[in-house]
Amino acid sequence: MTVPYRQTQGGGPMWQLSDALAVSGRKVAAAYSALPFPMMLGTSLPDALSSYGDSLPWRPLSACGELGDGQSFGQSVTLRGVEAQSLVR
């Protein structure tokens, strides 16, 4: 369902992605991205993320802003081009 929005050509605005997910019974409160992803060749994902401490590298894509109340109930992450051995220390 989200493939058209992850392609280089022919992407769409965030409201279209939100509407497409809402039809499936899901609600999108906020979307975030980090491009380019701050991970160097030969490092692990946990090391790359832990170097940021409390400030994470991604920025909001949606107009919703930051959700600071800790009420998030679900999360989806897609990583492409990362070798399996880089996902663990």
PDB file of N, CA, C and O in Angstrom:
ATOM      1  N   MET A   1       0.809  -1.192   0.000  1.00  0.00           N
ATOM      2  CA  MET A   1       0.000   0.000   0.000  1.00  0.00           C
ATOM      3  C   MET A   1       0.858   1.264   0.000  1.00  0.00           C
ATOM      4  O   MET A   1       0.471   2.263  -0.607  1.00  0.00           O
ATOM      5  N   THR A   2       2.009   1.245   0.663  1.00  0.00           N
ATOM      6  CA  THR A   2       2.830   2.453   0.735  1.00  0.00           C
ATOM      7  C   THR A   2       3.916   2.504  -0.333  1.00  0.00           C
ATOM      8  O   THR A   2       4.674   3.472  -0.381  1.00  0.00           O
ATOM      9  N   VAL A   3       4.011   1.496  -1.185  1.00  0.00           N
ATOM     10  CA  VAL A   3       5.063   1.446  -2.208  1.00  0.00           C
ATOM     11  C   VAL A   3       5.076   2.688  -3.100  1.00  0.00           C
ATOM     12  O   VAL A   3       6.158   3.226  -3.333  1.00  0.00           O
ATOM     13  N   PRO A   4       3.944   3.178  -3.613  1.00  0.00           N
ATOM     14  CA  PRO A   4       4.000   4.366  -4.472  1.00  0.00           C
ATOM     15  C   PRO A   4       4.612   5.584  -3.782  1.00  0.00           C
ATOM     16  O   PRO A   4       5.170   6.453  -4.453  1.00  0.00           O
ATOM     17  N   TYR A   5       4.519   5.662  -2.472  1.00  0.00           N
ATOM     18  CA  TYR A   5       5.038   6.816  -1.742  1.00  0.00           C
ATOM     19  C   TYR A   5       6.506   6.662  -1.386  1.00  0.00           C
ATOM     20  O   TYR A   5       7.135   7.623  -0.944  1.00  0.00           O
ATOM     21  N   ARG A   6       7.067   5.464  -1.572  1.00  0.00           N
ATOM     22  CA  ARG A   6       8.476   5.232  -1.278  1.00  0.00           C
ATOM     23  C   ARG A   6       9.329   5.185  -2.531  1.00  0.00           C
ATOM     24  O   ARG A   6      10.537   4.971  -2.436  1.00  0.00           O
ATOM     25  N   GLN A   7       8.744   5.377  -3.692  1.00  0.00           N
ATOM     26  CA  GLN A   7       9.493   5.340  -4.939  1.00  0.00           C
ATOM     27  C   GLN A   7      10.091   6.707  -5.241  1.00  0.00           C
ATOM     28  O   GLN A   7       9.585   7.739  -4.801  1.00  0.00           O
ATOM     29  N   THR A   8      11.184   6.688  -6.006  1.00  0.00           N
ATOM     30  CA  THR A   8      11.843   7.931  -6.376  1.00  0.00           C
ATOM     31  C   THR A   8      10.959   8.776  -7.275  1.00  0.00           C
ATOM     32  O   THR A   8      10.861   9.989  -7.090  1.00  0.00           O
ATOM     33  N   GLN A   9      10.324   8.150  -8.236  1.00  0.00           N
ATOM     34  CA  GLN A   9       9.442   8.856  -9.169  1.00  0.00           C
ATOM     35  C   GLN A   9       7.988   8.641  -8.776  1.00  0.00           C
ATOM     36  O   GLN A   9       7.613   7.545  -8.360  1.00  0.00           O
ATOM     37  N   GLY A  10       7.180   9.665  -8.904  1.00  0.00           N
ATOM     38  CA  GLY A  10       5.741   9.520  -8.723  1.00  0.00           C
ATOM     39  C   GLY A  10       5.273   9.454  -7.287  1.00  0.00           C
ATOM     40  O   GLY A  10       4.223   8.869  -7.021  1.00  0.00           O
ATOM     41  N   GLY A  11       6.003  10.026  -6.353  1.00  0.00           N
ATOM     42  CA  GLY A  11       5.557  10.064  -4.967  1.00  0.00           C
ATOM     43  C   GLY A  11       4.359  10.985  -4.812  1.00  0.00           C
ATOM     44  O   GLY A  11       3.939  11.628  -5.774  1.00  0.00           O
ATOM     45  N   GLY A  12       3.821  11.050  -3.634  1.00  0.00           N
ATOM     46  CA  GLY A  12       2.659  11.891  -3.400  1.00  0.00           C
ATOM     47  C   GLY A  12       2.805  12.673  -2.113  1.00  0.00           C
ATOM     48  O   GLY A  12       3.737  12.447  -1.341  1.00  0.00           O
ATOM     49  N   PRO A  13       1.885  13.593  -1.882  1.00  0.00           N
ATOM     50  CA  PRO A  13       1.936  14.380  -0.645  1.00  0.00           C
ATOM     51  C   PRO A  13       1.555  13.538   0.579  1.00  0.00           C
ATOM     52  O   PRO A  13       0.931  12.484   0.445  1.00  0.00           O
ATOM     53  N   MET A  14       1.930  14.007   1.759  1.00  0.00           N
ATOM     54  CA  MET A  14       1.681  13.267   2.989  1.00  0.00           C
ATOM     55  C   MET A  14       0.201  13.033   3.254  1.00  0.00           C
ATOM     56  O   MET A  14      -0.162  11.999   3.813  1.00  0.00           O
ATOM     57  N   TRP A  15      -0.664  13.972   2.865  1.00  0.00           N
ATOM     58  CA  TRP A  15      -2.099  13.790   3.137  1.00  0.00           C
ATOM     59  C   TRP A  15      -2.646  12.590   2.378  1.00  0.00           C
ATOM     60  O   TRP A  15      -3.558  11.920   2.864  1.00  0.00           O
ATOM     61  N   GLN A  16      -2.100  12.303   1.180  1.00  0.00           N
ATOM     62  CA  GLN A  16      -2.556  11.131   0.435  1.00  0.00           C
ATOM     63  C   GLN A  16      -2.138   9.841   1.138  1.00  0.00           C
ATOM     64  O   GLN A  16      -2.918   8.891   1.206  1.00  0.00           O
ATOM     65  N   LEU A  17      -0.920   9.802   1.659  1.00  0.00           N
ATOM     66  CA  LEU A  17      -0.457   8.632   2.402  1.00  0.00           C
ATOM     67  C   LEU A  17      -1.305   8.437   3.654  1.00  0.00           C
ATOM     68  O   LEU A  17      -1.696   7.313   3.969  1.00  0.00           O
ATOM     69  N   SER A  18      -1.588   9.510   4.362  1.00  0.00           N
ATOM     70  CA  SER A  18      -2.417   9.434   5.563  1.00  0.00           C
ATOM     71  C   SER A  18      -3.815   8.921   5.241  1.00  0.00           C
ATOM     72  O   SER A  18      -4.340   8.070   5.959  1.00  0.00           O
ATOM     73  N   ASP A  19      -4.421   9.425   4.175  1.00  0.00           N
ATOM     74  CA  ASP A  19      -5.751   8.959   3.764  1.00  0.00           C
ATOM     75  C   ASP A  19      -5.733   7.488   3.358  1.00  0.00           C
ATOM     76  O   ASP A  19      -6.668   6.748   3.664  1.00  0.00           O
ATOM     77  N   ALA A  20      -4.668   7.056   2.667  1.00  0.00           N
ATOM     78  CA  ALA A  20      -4.579   5.660   2.234  1.00  0.00           C
ATOM     79  C   ALA A  20      -4.493   4.719   3.436  1.00  0.00           C
ATOM     80  O   ALA A  20      -5.085   3.640   3.416  1.00  0.00           O
ATOM     81  N   LEU A  21      -3.769   5.114   4.476  1.00  0.00           N
ATOM     82  CA  LEU A  21      -3.660   4.278   5.669  1.00  0.00           C
ATOM     83  C   LEU A  21      -4.940   4.309   6.495  1.00  0.00           C
ATOM     84  O   LEU A  21      -5.292   3.310   7.123  1.00  0.00           O
ATOM     85  N   ALA A  22      -5.644   5.443   6.504  1.00  0.00           N
ATOM     86  CA  ALA A  22      -6.885   5.564   7.277  1.00  0.00           C
ATOM     87  C   ALA A  22      -7.966   4.630   6.739  1.00  0.00           C
ATOM     88  O   ALA A  22      -8.797   4.145   7.508  1.00  0.00           O
ATOM     89  N   VAL A  23      -7.968   4.374   5.440  1.00  0.00           N
ATOM     90  CA  VAL A  23      -8.936   3.448   4.847  1.00  0.00           C
ATOM     91  C   VAL A  23      -8.750   2.049   5.425  1.00  0.00           C
ATOM     92  O   VAL A  23      -9.718   1.300   5.560  1.00  0.00           O
ATOM     93  N   SER A  24      -7.525   1.695   5.763  1.00  0.00           N
ATOM     94  CA  SER A  24      -7.225   0.373   6.321  1.00  0.00           C
ATOM     95  C   SER A  24      -7.472   0.308   7.825  1.00  0.00           C
ATOM     96  O   SER A  24      -7.145  -0.694   8.460  1.00  0.00           O
ATOM     97  N   GLY A  25      -8.038   1.353   8.396  1.00  0.00           N
ATOM     98  CA  GLY A  25      -8.303   1.362   9.831  1.00  0.00           C
ATOM     99  C   GLY A  25      -7.153   1.864  10.671  1.00  0.00           C
ATOM    100  O   GLY A  25      -7.161   1.700  11.891  1.00  0.00           O
ATOM    101  N   ARG A  26      -6.166   2.473  10.045  1.00  0.00           N
ATOM    102  CA  ARG A  26      -5.020   3.010  10.776  1.00  0.00           C
ATOM    103  C   ARG A  26      -5.093   4.529  10.763  1.00  0.00           C
ATOM    104  O   ARG A  26      -5.593   5.125   9.809  1.00  0.00           O
ATOM    105  N   LYS A  27      -4.601   5.144  11.807  1.00  0.00           N
ATOM    106  CA  LYS A  27      -4.555   6.600  11.889  1.00  0.00           C
ATOM    107  C   LYS A  27      -3.096   7.038  11.930  1.00  0.00           C
ATOM    108  O   LYS A  27      -2.296   6.486  12.685  1.00  0.00           O
ATOM    109  N   VAL A  28      -2.757   8.029  11.119  1.00  0.00           N
ATOM    110  CA  VAL A  28      -1.402   8.563  11.086  1.00  0.00           C
ATOM    111  C   VAL A  28      -1.402   9.892  11.823  1.00  0.00           C
ATOM    112  O   VAL A  28      -2.063  10.843  11.406  1.00  0.00           O
ATOM    113  N   ALA A  29      -0.658   9.953  12.921  1.00  0.00           N
ATOM    114  CA  ALA A  29      -0.570  11.192  13.689  1.00  0.00           C
ATOM    115  C   ALA A  29       0.616  12.030  13.231  1.00  0.00           C
ATOM    116  O   ALA A  29       0.531  13.256  13.177  1.00  0.00           O
ATOM    117  N   ALA A  30       1.715  11.372  12.903  1.00  0.00           N
ATOM    118  CA  ALA A  30       2.916  12.097  12.506  1.00  0.00           C
ATOM    119  C   ALA A  30       3.812  11.171  11.694  1.00  0.00           C
ATOM    120  O   ALA A  30       3.765   9.952  11.853  1.00  0.00           O
ATOM    121  N   ALA A  31       4.618  11.752  10.834  1.00  0.00           N
ATOM    122  CA  ALA A  31       5.585  10.998  10.043  1.00  0.00           C
ATOM    123  C   ALA A  31       6.930  11.704  10.145  1.00  0.00           C
ATOM    124  O   ALA A  31       6.996  12.933  10.146  1.00  0.00           O
ATOM    125  N   TYR A  32       7.995  10.925  10.231  1.00  0.00           N
ATOM    126  CA  TYR A  32       9.341  11.467  10.387  1.00  0.00           C
ATOM    127  C   TYR A  32      10.284  10.813   9.384  1.00  0.00           C
ATOM    128  O   TYR A  32      10.029   9.709   8.905  1.00  0.00           O
ATOM    129  N   SER A  33      11.384  11.512   9.071  1.00  0.00           N
ATOM    130  CA  SER A  33      12.371  10.969   8.149  1.00  0.00           C
ATOM    131  C   SER A  33      13.749  11.525   8.480  1.00  0.00           C
ATOM    132  O   SER A  33      13.872  12.607   9.054  1.00  0.00           O
ATOM    133  N   ALA A  34      14.777  10.779   8.116  1.00  0.00           N
ATOM    134  CA  ALA A  34      16.161  11.229   8.224  1.00  0.00           C
ATOM    135  C   ALA A  34      16.844  10.880   6.909  1.00  0.00           C
ATOM    136  O   ALA A  34      17.158   9.716   6.658  1.00  0.00           O
ATOM    137  N   LEU A  35      17.070  11.872   6.083  1.00  0.00           N
ATOM    138  CA  LEU A  35      17.699  11.675   4.777  1.00  0.00           C
ATOM    139  C   LEU A  35      18.851  12.643   4.607  1.00  0.00           C
ATOM    140  O   LEU A  35      18.638  13.843   4.774  1.00  0.00           O
ATOM    141  N   PRO A  36      20.033  12.213   4.294  1.00  0.00           N
ATOM    142  CA  PRO A  36      20.458  10.813   4.279  1.00  0.00           C
ATOM    143  C   PRO A  36      20.539  10.289   5.710  1.00  0.00           C
ATOM    144  O   PRO A  36      20.753  11.051   6.653  1.00  0.00           O
ATOM    145  N   PHE A  37      20.366   8.983   5.855  1.00  0.00           N
ATOM    146  CA  PHE A  37      20.393   8.392   7.192  1.00  0.00           C
ATOM    147  C   PHE A  37      21.816   8.454   7.730  1.00  0.00           C
ATOM    148  O   PHE A  37      22.755   8.088   7.022  1.00  0.00           O
ATOM    149  N   PRO A  38      21.995   8.909   8.965  1.00  0.00           N
ATOM    150  CA  PRO A  38      23.340   9.166   9.510  1.00  0.00           C
ATOM    151  C   PRO A  38      24.064   7.915   9.996  1.00  0.00           C
ATOM    152  O   PRO A  38      24.389   7.803  11.178  1.00  0.00           O
ATOM    153  N   MET A  39      24.315   6.982   9.093  1.00  0.00           N
ATOM    154  CA  MET A  39      25.026   5.752   9.463  1.00  0.00           C
ATOM    155  C   MET A  39      26.161   5.539   8.477  1.00  0.00           C
ATOM    156  O   MET A  39      25.940   5.443   7.270  1.00  0.00           O
ATOM    157  N   MET A  40      27.359   5.466   8.995  1.00  0.00           N
ATOM    158  CA  MET A  40      28.530   5.301   8.148  1.00  0.00           C
ATOM    159  C   MET A  40      28.755   3.824   7.833  1.00  0.00           C
ATOM    160  O   MET A  40      28.329   2.947   8.585  1.00  0.00           O
ATOM    161  N   LEU A  41      29.423   3.561   6.725  1.00  0.00           N
ATOM    162  CA  LEU A  41      29.754   2.202   6.310  1.00  0.00           C
ATOM    163  C   LEU A  41      30.624   1.544   7.378  1.00  0.00           C
ATOM    164  O   LEU A  41      31.604   2.132   7.834  1.00  0.00           O
ATOM    165  N   GLY A  42      30.266   0.333   7.772  1.00  0.00           N
ATOM    166  CA  GLY A  42      31.043  -0.399   8.761  1.00  0.00           C
ATOM    167  C   GLY A  42      30.599  -0.188  10.199  1.00  0.00           C
ATOM    168  O   GLY A  42      31.149  -0.816  11.103  1.00  0.00           O
ATOM    169  N   THR A  43      29.616   0.681  10.439  1.00  0.00           N
ATOM    170  CA  THR A  43      29.109   0.881  11.793  1.00  0.00           C
ATOM    171  C   THR A  43      27.794   0.128  11.966  1.00  0.00           C
ATOM    172  O   THR A  43      27.195  -0.320  10.989  1.00  0.00           O
ATOM    173  N   SER A  44      27.352  -0.009  13.206  1.00  0.00           N
ATOM    174  CA  SER A  44      26.093  -0.713  13.470  1.00  0.00           C
ATOM    175  C   SER A  44      24.975   0.303  13.697  1.00  0.00           C
ATOM    176  O   SER A  44      25.227   1.447  14.074  1.00  0.00           O
ATOM    177  N   LEU A  45      23.748  -0.131  13.463  1.00  0.00           N
ATOM    178  CA  LEU A  45      22.585   0.730  13.668  1.00  0.00           C
ATOM    179  C   LEU A  45      22.459   1.176  15.125  1.00  0.00           C
ATOM    180  O   LEU A  45      22.207   2.357  15.367  1.00  0.00           O
ATOM    181  N   PRO A  46      22.624   0.273  16.117  1.00  0.00           N
ATOM    182  CA  PRO A  46      22.551   0.734  17.510  1.00  0.00           C
ATOM    183  C   PRO A  46      23.598   1.796  17.840  1.00  0.00           C
ATOM    184  O   PRO A  46      23.301   2.749  18.561  1.00  0.00           O
ATOM    185  N   ASP A  47      24.818   1.646  17.324  1.00  0.00           N
ATOM    186  CA  ASP A  47      25.855   2.649  17.577  1.00  0.00           C
ATOM    187  C   ASP A  47      25.513   3.984  16.924  1.00  0.00           C
ATOM    188  O   ASP A  47      25.729   5.041  17.516  1.00  0.00           O
ATOM    189  N   ALA A  48      24.979   3.936  15.700  1.00  0.00           N
ATOM    190  CA  ALA A  48      24.614   5.169  14.997  1.00  0.00           C
ATOM    191  C   ALA A  48      23.524   5.921  15.748  1.00  0.00           C
ATOM    192  O   ALA A  48      23.589   7.145  15.867  1.00  0.00           O
ATOM    193  N   LEU A  49      22.530   5.211  16.253  1.00  0.00           N
ATOM    194  CA  LEU A  49      21.433   5.869  16.969  1.00  0.00           C
ATOM    195  C   LEU A  49      21.824   6.294  18.375  1.00  0.00           C
ATOM    196  O   LEU A  49      21.374   7.339  18.845  1.00  0.00           O
ATOM    197  N   SER A  50      22.652   5.506  19.058  1.00  0.00           N
ATOM    198  CA  SER A  50      23.040   5.864  20.425  1.00  0.00           C
ATOM    199  C   SER A  50      23.941   7.091  20.464  1.00  0.00           C
ATOM    200  O   SER A  50      24.019   7.760  21.494  1.00  0.00           O
ATOM    201  N   SER A  51      24.619   7.400  19.372  1.00  0.00           N
ATOM    202  CA  SER A  51      25.470   8.589  19.350  1.00  0.00           C
ATOM    203  C   SER A  51      24.662   9.880  19.424  1.00  0.00           C
ATOM    204  O   SER A  51      25.216  10.941  19.714  1.00  0.00           O
ATOM    205  N   TYR A  52      23.356   9.802  19.166  1.00  0.00           N
ATOM    206  CA  TYR A  52      22.508  10.993  19.224  1.00  0.00           C
ATOM    207  C   TYR A  52      21.930  11.247  20.606  1.00  0.00           C
ATOM    208  O   TYR A  52      21.399  12.330  20.853  1.00  0.00           O
ATOM    209  N   GLY A  53      22.017  10.292  21.507  1.00  0.00           N
ATOM    210  CA  GLY A  53      21.471  10.475  22.852  1.00  0.00           C
ATOM    211  C   GLY A  53      19.968  10.670  22.815  1.00  0.00           C
ATOM    212  O   GLY A  53      19.244   9.847  22.255  1.00  0.00           O
ATOM    213  N   ASP A  54      19.497  11.754  23.409  1.00  0.00           N
ATOM    214  CA  ASP A  54      18.058  12.027  23.462  1.00  0.00           C
ATOM    215  C   ASP A  54      17.530  12.736  22.228  1.00  0.00           C
ATOM    216  O   ASP A  54      16.320  12.734  21.999  1.00  0.00           O
ATOM    217  N   SER A  55      18.394  13.342  21.426  1.00  0.00           N
ATOM    218  CA  SER A  55      17.937  14.038  20.214  1.00  0.00           C
ATOM    219  C   SER A  55      18.135  13.120  19.016  1.00  0.00           C
ATOM    220  O   SER A  55      19.268  12.869  18.606  1.00  0.00           O
ATOM    221  N   LEU A  56      17.049  12.623  18.459  1.00  0.00           N
ATOM    222  CA  LEU A  56      17.117  11.676  17.347  1.00  0.00           C
ATOM    223  C   LEU A  56      17.328  12.399  16.018  1.00  0.00           C
ATOM    224  O   LEU A  56      16.968  13.569  15.894  1.00  0.00           O
ATOM    225  N   PRO A  57      17.910  11.716  15.016  1.00  0.00           N
ATOM    226  CA  PRO A  57      18.292  12.384  13.765  1.00  0.00           C
ATOM    227  C   PRO A  57      17.139  12.721  12.834  1.00  0.00           C
ATOM    228  O   PRO A  57      17.332  13.517  11.915  1.00  0.00           O
ATOM    229  N   TRP A  58      15.946  12.156  13.021  1.00  0.00           N
ATOM    230  CA  TRP A  58      14.876  12.411  12.065  1.00  0.00           C
ATOM    231  C   TRP A  58      14.079  13.645  12.419  1.00  0.00           C
ATOM    232  O   TRP A  58      14.038  14.081  13.570  1.00  0.00           O
ATOM    233  N   ARG A  59      13.447  14.195  11.401  1.00  0.00           N
ATOM    234  CA  ARG A  59      12.657  15.424  11.507  1.00  0.00           C
ATOM    235  C   ARG A  59      11.234  15.143  11.056  1.00  0.00           C
ATOM    236  O   ARG A  59      11.001  14.249  10.242  1.00  0.00           O
ATOM    237  N   PRO A  60      10.272  15.910  11.586  1.00  0.00           N
ATOM    238  CA  PRO A  60       8.874  15.677  11.202  1.00  0.00           C
ATOM    239  C   PRO A  60       8.604  16.019   9.742  1.00  0.00           C
ATOM    240  O   PRO A  60       9.113  17.014   9.226  1.00  0.00           O
ATOM    241  N   LEU A  61       7.801  15.190   9.079  1.00  0.00           N
ATOM    242  CA  LEU A  61       7.345  15.458   7.718  1.00  0.00           C
ATOM    243  C   LEU A  61       5.909  15.967   7.721  1.00  0.00           C
ATOM    244  O   LEU A  61       5.466  16.597   6.761  1.00  0.00           O
ATOM    245  N   SER A  62       5.198  15.696   8.784  1.00  0.00           N
ATOM    246  CA  SER A  62       3.792  16.091   8.863  1.00  0.00           C
ATOM    247  C   SER A  62       3.652  17.387   9.653  1.00  0.00           C
ATOM    248  O   SER A  62       4.565  17.790  10.374  1.00  0.00           O
ATOM    249  N   ALA A  63       2.522  18.020   9.511  1.00  0.00           N
ATOM    250  CA  ALA A  63       2.270  19.285  10.193  1.00  0.00           C
ATOM    251  C   ALA A  63       1.891  19.082  11.653  1.00  0.00           C
ATOM    252  O   ALA A  63       1.674  20.057  12.372  1.00  0.00           O
ATOM    253  N   CYS A  64       1.808  17.854  12.096  1.00  0.00           N
ATOM    254  CA  CYS A  64       1.347  17.548  13.450  1.00  0.00           C
ATOM    255  C   CYS A  64       2.328  18.015  14.518  1.00  0.00           C
ATOM    256  O   CYS A  64       1.909  18.364  15.622  1.00  0.00           O
ATOM    257  N   GLY A  65       3.606  18.028  14.218  1.00  0.00           N
ATOM    258  CA  GLY A  65       4.593  18.440  15.206  1.00  0.00           C
ATOM    259  C   GLY A  65       5.004  17.299  16.118  1.00  0.00           C
ATOM    260  O   GLY A  65       4.759  16.131  15.816  1.00  0.00           O
ATOM    261  N   GLU A  66       5.628  17.640  17.231  1.00  0.00           N
ATOM    262  CA  GLU A  66       6.137  16.645  18.167  1.00  0.00           C
ATOM    263  C   GLU A  66       5.033  16.124  19.080  1.00  0.00           C
ATOM    264  O   GLU A  66       4.201  16.891  19.563  1.00  0.00           O
ATOM    265  N   LEU A  67       5.033  14.817  19.309  1.00  0.00           N
ATOM    266  CA  LEU A  67       4.114  14.206  20.261  1.00  0.00           C
ATOM    267  C   LEU A  67       4.899  13.942  21.539  1.00  0.00           C
ATOM    268  O   LEU A  67       5.605  12.938  21.635  1.00  0.00           O
ATOM    269  N   GLY A  68       4.787  14.815  22.504  1.00  0.00           N
ATOM    270  CA  GLY A  68       5.597  14.714  23.709  1.00  0.00           C
ATOM    271  C   GLY A  68       4.917  14.041  24.880  1.00  0.00           C
ATOM    272  O   GLY A  68       5.515  13.956  25.953  1.00  0.00           O
ATOM    273  N   ASP A  69       3.696  13.560  24.728  1.00  0.00           N
ATOM    274  CA  ASP A  69       2.986  13.000  25.875  1.00  0.00           C
ATOM    275  C   ASP A  69       3.205  11.501  26.047  1.00  0.00           C
ATOM    276  O   ASP A  69       2.682  10.920  26.998  1.00  0.00           O
ATOM    277  N   GLY A  70       3.951  10.862  25.167  1.00  0.00           N
ATOM    278  CA  GLY A  70       4.235   9.435  25.289  1.00  0.00           C
ATOM    279  C   GLY A  70       3.046   8.541  24.998  1.00  0.00           C
ATOM    280  O   GLY A  70       3.022   7.397  25.453  1.00  0.00           O
ATOM    281  N   GLN A  71       2.071   9.015  24.264  1.00  0.00           N
ATOM    282  CA  GLN A  71       0.864   8.255  23.982  1.00  0.00           C
ATOM    283  C   GLN A  71       0.957   7.444  22.687  1.00  0.00           C
ATOM    284  O   GLN A  71      -0.047   6.882  22.250  1.00  0.00           O
ATOM    285  N   SER A  72       2.119   7.371  22.073  1.00  0.00           N
ATOM    286  CA  SER A  72       2.279   6.637  20.825  1.00  0.00           C
ATOM    287  C   SER A  72       2.002   5.155  21.047  1.00  0.00           C
ATOM    288  O   SER A  72       2.483   4.575  22.021  1.00  0.00           O
ATOM    289  N   PHE A  73       1.237   4.542  20.161  1.00  0.00           N
ATOM    290  CA  PHE A  73       0.888   3.141  20.337  1.00  0.00           C
ATOM    291  C   PHE A  73       1.437   2.253  19.242  1.00  0.00           C
ATOM    292  O   PHE A  73       1.295   1.034  19.326  1.00  0.00           O
ATOM    293  N   GLY A  74       2.048   2.803  18.236  1.00  0.00           N
ATOM    294  CA  GLY A  74       2.594   1.981  17.167  1.00  0.00           C
ATOM    295  C   GLY A  74       3.688   2.709  16.423  1.00  0.00           C
ATOM    296  O   GLY A  74       3.741   3.939  16.415  1.00  0.00           O
ATOM    297  N   GLN A  75       4.558   1.943  15.800  1.00  0.00           N
ATOM    298  CA  GLN A  75       5.665   2.532  15.071  1.00  0.00           C
ATOM    299  C   GLN A  75       6.025   1.616  13.916  1.00  0.00           C
ATOM    300  O   GLN A  75       5.967   0.393  14.045  1.00  0.00           O
ATOM    301  N   SER A  76       6.393   2.199  12.797  1.00  0.00           N
ATOM    302  CA  SER A  76       6.818   1.433  11.639  1.00  0.00           C
ATOM    303  C   SER A  76       8.121   2.022  11.124  1.00  0.00           C
ATOM    304  O   SER A  76       8.239   3.236  10.959  1.00  0.00           O
ATOM    305  N   VAL A  77       9.091   1.167  10.872  1.00  0.00           N
ATOM    306  CA  VAL A  77      10.393   1.610  10.392  1.00  0.00           C
ATOM    307  C   VAL A  77      10.752   0.798   9.159  1.00  0.00           C
ATOM    308  O   VAL A  77      10.578  -0.421   9.141  1.00  0.00           O
ATOM    309  N   THR A  78      11.251   1.471   8.128  1.00  0.00           N
ATOM    310  CA  THR A  78      11.709   0.797   6.923  1.00  0.00           C
ATOM    311  C   THR A  78      13.153   1.200   6.657  1.00  0.00           C
ATOM    312  O   THR A  78      13.447   2.383   6.483  1.00  0.00           O
ATOM    313  N   LEU A  79      14.048   0.231   6.626  1.00  0.00           N
ATOM    314  CA  LEU A  79      15.451   0.462   6.290  1.00  0.00           C
ATOM    315  C   LEU A  79      15.763  -0.315   5.027  1.00  0.00           C
ATOM    316  O   LEU A  79      15.456  -1.502   4.925  1.00  0.00           O
ATOM    317  N   ARG A  80      16.366   0.352   4.078  1.00  0.00           N
ATOM    318  CA  ARG A  80      16.749  -0.309   2.829  1.00  0.00           C
ATOM    319  C   ARG A  80      18.262  -0.143   2.645  1.00  0.00           C
ATOM    320  O   ARG A  80      18.821   0.916   2.930  1.00  0.00           O
ATOM    321  N   GLY A  81      18.901  -1.191   2.171  1.00  0.00           N
ATOM    322  CA  GLY A  81      20.325  -1.114   1.870  1.00  0.00           C
ATOM    323  C   GLY A  81      21.235  -1.258   3.077  1.00  0.00           C
ATOM    324  O   GLY A  81      22.419  -0.932   2.992  1.00  0.00           O
ATOM    325  N   VAL A  82      20.710  -1.738   4.202  1.00  0.00           N
ATOM    326  CA  VAL A  82      21.527  -1.945   5.396  1.00  0.00           C
ATOM    327  C   VAL A  82      21.762  -3.442   5.551  1.00  0.00           C
ATOM    328  O   VAL A  82      20.812  -4.225   5.586  1.00  0.00           O
ATOM    329  N   GLU A  83      23.019  -3.834   5.641  1.00  0.00           N
ATOM    330  CA  GLU A  83      23.353  -5.251   5.772  1.00  0.00           C
ATOM    331  C   GLU A  83      22.884  -5.782   7.124  1.00  0.00           C
ATOM    332  O   GLU A  83      22.888  -5.051   8.114  1.00  0.00           O
ATOM    333  N   ALA A  84      22.484  -7.043   7.167  1.00  0.00           N
ATOM    334  CA  ALA A  84      21.930  -7.648   8.385  1.00  0.00           C
ATOM    335  C   ALA A  84      22.902  -7.569   9.562  1.00  0.00           C
ATOM    336  O   ALA A  84      22.471  -7.351  10.695  1.00  0.00           O
ATOM    337  N   GLN A  85      24.190  -7.739   9.322  1.00  0.00           N
ATOM    338  CA  GLN A  85      25.148  -7.697  10.421  1.00  0.00           C
ATOM    339  C   GLN A  85      25.315  -6.289  10.986  1.00  0.00           C
ATOM    340  O   GLN A  85      25.861  -6.133  12.078  1.00  0.00           O
ATOM    341  N   SER A  86      24.861  -5.268  10.275  1.00  0.00           N
ATOM    342  CA  SER A  86      24.937  -3.897  10.772  1.00  0.00           C
ATOM    343  C   SER A  86      23.780  -3.546  11.698  1.00  0.00           C
ATOM    344  O   SER A  86      23.795  -2.486  12.323  1.00  0.00           O
ATOM    345  N   LEU A  87      22.782  -4.413  11.799  1.00  0.00           N
ATOM    346  CA  LEU A  87      21.618  -4.126  12.636  1.00  0.00           C
ATOM    347  C   LEU A  87      21.847  -4.458  14.102  1.00  0.00           C
ATOM    348  O   LEU A  87      21.059  -4.058  14.959  1.00  0.00           O
ATOM    349  N   VAL A  88      22.922  -5.187  14.399  1.00  0.00           N
ATOM    350  CA  VAL A  88      23.265  -5.538  15.781  1.00  0.00           C
ATOM    351  C   VAL A  88      24.711  -5.150  16.036  1.00  0.00           C
ATOM    352  O   VAL A  88      25.489  -4.952  15.103  1.00  0.00           O
ATOM    353  N   ARG A  89      25.061  -5.045  17.308  1.00  0.00           N
ATOM    354  CA  ARG A  89      26.445  -4.695  17.655  1.00  0.00           C
ATOM    355  C   ARG A  89      27.345  -5.886  17.545  1.00  0.00           C
ATOM    356  O   ARG A  89      28.544  -5.778  17.799  1.00  0.00           O
TER     357      ARG A  89
END
